[in-house]
């Protein structure tokens, strides 16, 4: 399995396994959304833009980072006021 999951959680493993057939399409949607933005996006922003829950978006972002397709481009506050990583295309200085 290529999708990340929490090793201590059977539920996390099952969720990752169930997402595997759809991961490539979803990963590309997340990537396209990030690279089409100006200055990058947080996971929350990506989720809102695509209508995807954070529990779906975050593992796909982890995968994109592992594949060196995106990079951390800073931080900004989320709707709740907490700080979150802004993700951008690798090589994009935003």
N, CA, C and O of each residue as an XYZ file, in Angstrom:
376
protein
N       0.856     -1.186      0.000
C       0.000      0.000      0.000
C       0.895      1.240      0.000
O       1.909      1.286      0.696
N       0.510      2.232     -0.781
C       1.308      3.455     -0.861
C       0.751      4.597     -0.023
O       1.484      5.522      0.323
N      -0.524      4.546      0.303
C      -1.108      5.636      1.078
C      -0.636      5.572      2.527
O      -0.530      4.489      3.102
N      -0.353      6.728      3.113
C       0.055      6.732      4.510
C      -1.119      6.426      5.434
O      -2.266      6.758      5.136
N      -0.814      5.792      6.550
C      -1.829      5.514      7.564
C      -1.137      5.428      8.914
O       0.083      5.279      8.983
N      -1.908      5.521      9.980
C      -1.374      5.419     11.328
C      -1.191      3.944     11.654
O      -2.170      3.202     11.723
N       0.054      3.507     11.856
C       0.367      2.093     12.040
C      -0.346      1.470     13.241
O      -0.615      0.269     13.244
N      -0.647      2.259     14.239
C      -1.288      1.731     15.449
C      -2.807      1.608     15.308
O      -3.476      1.157     16.238
N      -3.355      1.999     14.167
C      -4.810      2.084     14.014
C      -5.316      1.210     12.867
O      -5.006      1.451     11.700
N      -6.090      0.202     13.219
C      -6.701     -0.644     12.188
C      -7.674      0.161     11.334
O      -7.799     -0.082     10.134
N      -8.358      1.114     11.949
C      -9.301      1.958     11.214
C      -8.574      2.788     10.168
O      -9.038      2.914      9.035
N      -7.430      3.356     10.549
C      -6.632      4.146      9.618
C      -6.153      3.286      8.452
O      -6.198      3.713      7.299
N      -5.692      2.069      8.758
C      -5.240      1.158      7.713
C      -6.380      0.840      6.748
O      -6.199      0.896      5.531
N      -7.552      0.509      7.286
C      -8.702      0.182      6.438
C      -9.125      1.369      5.583
O      -9.483      1.202      4.417
N      -9.084      2.560      6.158
C      -9.440      3.758      5.396
C      -8.463      3.969      4.245
O      -8.874      4.275      3.126
N      -7.164      3.807      4.521
C      -6.154      3.964      3.470
C      -6.344      2.907      2.382
O      -6.258      3.206      1.190
N      -6.601      1.682      2.803
C      -6.787      0.600      1.828
C      -8.017      0.848      0.955
O      -7.985      0.584     -0.247
N      -9.093      1.352      1.546
C     -10.305      1.603      0.767
C     -10.125      2.765     -0.218
O     -10.812      2.834     -1.237
N      -9.210      3.664      0.090
C      -8.970      4.840     -0.754
C      -7.993      4.547     -1.898
O      -7.938      5.290     -2.878
N      -7.236      3.477     -1.768
C      -6.168      3.161     -2.733
C      -6.618      3.214     -4.194
O      -5.919      3.824     -5.004
N      -7.749      2.608     -4.575
C      -8.146      2.650     -5.993
C      -8.444      4.063     -6.508
O      -8.350      4.321     -7.708
N      -8.798      4.958     -5.616
C      -9.171      6.318     -6.004
C      -8.047      7.327     -5.779
O      -8.173      8.497     -6.138
N      -6.963      6.871     -5.191
C      -5.917      7.791     -4.733
C      -5.259      8.566     -5.863
O      -5.002      9.760     -5.713
N      -4.983      7.928     -6.980
C      -4.282      8.618     -8.066
C      -5.085      9.818     -8.563
O      -4.540     10.911     -8.723
N      -6.369      9.617     -8.804
C      -7.213     10.715     -9.284
C      -7.324     11.802     -8.229
O      -7.193     12.987     -8.535
N      -7.567     11.399     -6.982
C      -7.700     12.371     -5.897
C      -6.388     13.123     -5.676
O      -6.397     14.332     -5.449
N      -5.267     12.416     -5.739
C      -3.945     13.040     -5.558
C      -3.712     14.097     -6.632
O      -3.214     15.184     -6.337
N      -4.069     13.786     -7.873
C      -3.874     14.754     -8.955
C      -4.806     15.951     -8.809
O      -4.428     17.072     -9.148
N      -6.008     15.727     -8.314
C      -6.922     16.850     -8.068
C      -6.342     17.777     -6.996
O      -6.395     19.000     -7.127
N      -5.785     17.178     -5.932
C      -5.167     17.980     -4.867
C      -3.976     18.744     -5.426
O      -3.829     19.940     -5.172
N      -3.126     18.062     -6.185
C      -1.948     18.702     -6.770
C      -2.352     19.857     -7.687
O      -1.814     20.958     -7.571
N      -3.287     19.611     -8.587
C      -3.727     20.645     -9.525
C      -4.297     21.857     -8.794
O      -4.085     22.996     -9.211
N      -5.010     21.613     -7.720
C      -5.590     22.706     -6.933
C      -4.495     23.536     -6.283
O      -4.552     24.766     -6.295
N      -3.505     22.870     -5.719
C      -2.397     23.584     -5.071
C      -1.621     24.415     -6.090
O      -1.350     25.592     -5.852
N      -1.263     23.813     -7.220
C      -0.419     24.532     -8.179
C      -1.170     25.620     -8.926
O      -0.550     26.536     -9.466
N      -2.485     25.537     -8.968
C      -3.245     26.587     -9.649
C      -3.487     27.804     -8.753
O      -3.979     28.834     -9.213
N      -3.141     27.679     -7.489
C      -3.338     28.797     -6.560
C      -2.142     29.742     -6.619
O      -1.049     29.364     -7.039
N      -2.373     30.959     -6.195
C      -1.274     31.903     -6.094
C      -0.797     31.881     -4.655
O      -1.563     32.206     -3.747
N       0.455     31.503     -4.428
C       1.015     31.508     -3.084
C       0.768     30.243     -2.284
O       1.122     30.191     -1.106
N       0.171     29.219     -2.887
C      -0.036     27.953     -2.202
C      -1.317     27.917     -1.395
O      -2.060     28.896     -1.321
N      -1.556     26.754     -0.786
C      -2.791     26.529     -0.030
C      -2.519     25.650      1.175
O      -1.605     24.825      1.169
N      -3.328     25.840      2.210
C      -3.298     24.927      3.347
C      -4.150     23.706      3.008
O      -4.921     23.725      2.048
N      -4.005     22.651      3.796
C      -4.836     21.459      3.597
C      -6.313     21.819      3.734
O      -7.152     21.318      2.985
N      -6.622     22.677      4.682
C      -8.014     23.093      4.877
C      -8.556     23.803      3.633
O      -9.685     23.552      3.214
N      -7.752     24.683      3.051
C      -8.162     25.407      1.844
C      -8.365     24.453      0.667
O      -9.311     24.600     -0.108
N      -7.469     23.477      0.544
C      -7.614     22.481     -0.527
C      -8.919     21.716     -0.342
O      -9.678     21.524     -1.292
N      -9.170     21.283      0.887
C     -10.396     20.545      1.173
C     -11.642     21.344      0.840
O     -12.587     20.823      0.247
N     -11.637     22.614      1.225
C     -12.788     23.467      0.929
C     -12.960     23.655     -0.575
O     -14.081     23.619     -1.081
N     -11.861     23.855     -1.287
C     -11.928     24.072     -2.733
C     -12.453     22.843     -3.473
O     -13.162     22.967     -4.472
N     -12.102     21.665     -2.978
C     -12.482     20.427     -3.667
C     -13.699     19.742     -3.065
O     -14.200     18.765     -3.622
N     -14.179     20.245     -1.936
C     -15.285     19.579     -1.266
C     -14.886     18.234     -0.687
O     -15.696     17.311     -0.612
N     -13.617     18.133     -0.275
C     -13.089     16.897      0.307
C     -12.843     17.109      1.795
O     -12.431     18.193      2.207
N     -13.091     16.090      2.601
C     -12.789     16.222      4.025
C     -11.275     16.246      4.263
O     -10.498     15.702      3.478
N     -10.887     16.877      5.344
C      -9.471     16.947      5.689
C      -8.826     15.588      5.841
O      -7.647     15.422      5.532
N      -9.594     14.603      6.320
C      -9.055     13.257      6.490
C      -8.708     12.608      5.161
O      -7.955     11.635      5.126
N      -9.240     13.125      4.083
C      -8.883     12.652      2.744
C      -7.736     13.469      2.181
O      -6.819     12.914      1.575
N      -7.773     14.770      2.370
C      -6.782     15.670      1.789
C      -5.392     15.490      2.412
O      -4.396     15.397      1.694
N      -5.328     15.442      3.731
C      -4.021     15.426      4.399
C      -3.123     14.253      3.975
O      -1.945     14.481      3.700
N      -3.623     13.010      3.910
C      -2.738     11.926      3.453
C      -2.261     12.111      2.012
O      -1.145     11.718      1.673
N      -3.097     12.702      1.168
C      -2.688     12.940     -0.214
C      -1.595     13.999     -0.277
O      -0.683     13.906     -1.099
N      -1.682     15.001      0.586
C      -0.625     16.008      0.668
C       0.666     15.372      1.159
O       1.740     15.682      0.645
N       0.577     14.492      2.144
C       1.771     13.778      2.626
C       2.416     13.014      1.478
O       3.636     13.042      1.320
N       1.609     12.337      0.682
C       2.137     11.605     -0.468
C       2.810     12.531     -1.478
O       3.900     12.232     -1.965
N       2.168     13.648     -1.791
C       2.755     14.595     -2.741
C       4.080     15.134     -2.217
O       5.016     15.328     -2.992
N       4.169     15.374     -0.936
C       5.430     15.849     -0.346
C       6.496     14.758     -0.430
O       7.640     15.036     -0.790
N       6.133     13.532     -0.105
C       7.086     12.408     -0.187
C       7.613     12.220     -1.604
O       8.753     11.799     -1.798
N       6.791     12.530     -2.577
C       7.190     12.391     -3.981
C       7.890     13.642     -4.507
O       8.191     13.744     -5.697
N       8.144     14.593     -3.607
C       8.831     15.844     -3.950
C       8.106     16.655     -5.018
O       8.741     17.328     -5.830
N       6.788     16.592     -5.017
C       6.014     17.379     -5.975
C       5.566     18.710     -5.383
O       5.309     19.665     -6.115
N       5.472     18.769     -4.055
C       5.111     20.008     -3.374
C       6.096     20.252     -2.239
O       6.846     19.361     -1.840
N       6.077     21.475     -1.731
C       6.972     21.854     -0.641
C       6.233     22.769      0.319
O       5.208     23.360     -0.022
N       6.774     22.876      1.531
C       6.246     23.836      2.488
C       6.630     25.234      2.021
O       7.794     25.494      1.715
N       5.659     26.123      1.967
C       5.904     27.479      1.459
C       5.609     28.535      2.516
O       5.519     29.721      2.200
N       5.460     28.121      3.748
C       5.173     29.056      4.828
C       4.036     28.549      5.683
O       3.688     27.369      5.650
N       3.464     29.458      6.450
C       2.331     29.122      7.313
C       1.351     30.278      7.306
O       1.724     31.432      7.097
N       0.090     29.947      7.537
C      -0.918     30.981      7.737
C      -2.016     30.407      8.620
O      -2.119     29.197      8.822
N      -2.825     31.310      9.134
C      -3.876     30.883     10.041
C      -5.059     30.281      9.298
O      -5.432     30.723      8.211
N      -5.637     29.257      9.921
C      -6.834     28.626      9.379
C      -8.064     29.376      9.881
O      -7.945     30.350     10.625
N      -9.225     28.928      9.478
C     -10.475     29.549      9.918
C     -10.627     29.514     11.433
O     -11.274     30.384     12.016
N     -10.026     28.501     12.076
C     -10.116     28.391     13.537
C      -9.065     29.231     14.255
O      -9.052     29.302     15.483
N      -8.179     29.871     13.481
C      -7.133     30.692     14.079
C      -5.843     29.948     14.355
O      -4.872     30.543     14.824
N      -5.817     28.660     14.074
C      -4.580     27.878     14.258
C      -3.696     28.035     13.029
O      -4.173     28.310     11.928
N      -2.393     27.853     13.244
C      -1.447     27.960     12.142
C      -1.365     26.647     11.390
O      -1.389     25.574     11.993
N      -1.268     26.732     10.070
C      -1.165     25.552      9.213
C      -0.123     25.794      8.134
O       0.127     26.931      7.733
N       0.472     24.722      7.678
C       1.461     24.786      6.595
C       0.765     25.168      5.300
O      -0.324     24.680      5.000
N       1.397     26.038      4.543
C       0.959     26.379      3.193
C       1.792     25.530      2.242
O       3.020     25.519      2.323
N       1.130     24.831      1.354
C       1.798     23.952      0.396
C       1.808     24.600     -0.980
O       0.823     25.206     -1.401
N       2.939     24.464     -1.681
C       3.075     25.008     -3.033
C       3.851     24.026     -3.903
O       4.500     23.107     -3.402
N       3.776     24.232     -5.179
C       4.512     23.408     -6.130
C       6.005     23.519     -5.854
O       6.499     24.614     -5.582
N       6.715     22.434     -5.918
C       8.161     22.451     -5.744
C       8.753     23.329     -6.836
O       8.402     23.192     -8.008
N       9.641     24.224     -6.455
C      10.262     25.122     -7.407
C       9.483     26.406     -7.633
O       9.966     27.313     -8.312
N       8.288     26.492     -7.075
C       7.455     27.686     -7.200
C       7.729     28.589     -6.006
O       7.502     28.199     -4.861
N       8.207     29.770     -6.267
C       8.515     30.702     -5.180
C       7.321     31.542     -4.788
O       7.426     32.433     -3.945
N       6.165     31.251     -5.414
C       4.902     31.864     -5.056
C       4.898     33.335     -5.158
O       3.881     33.971     -4.879
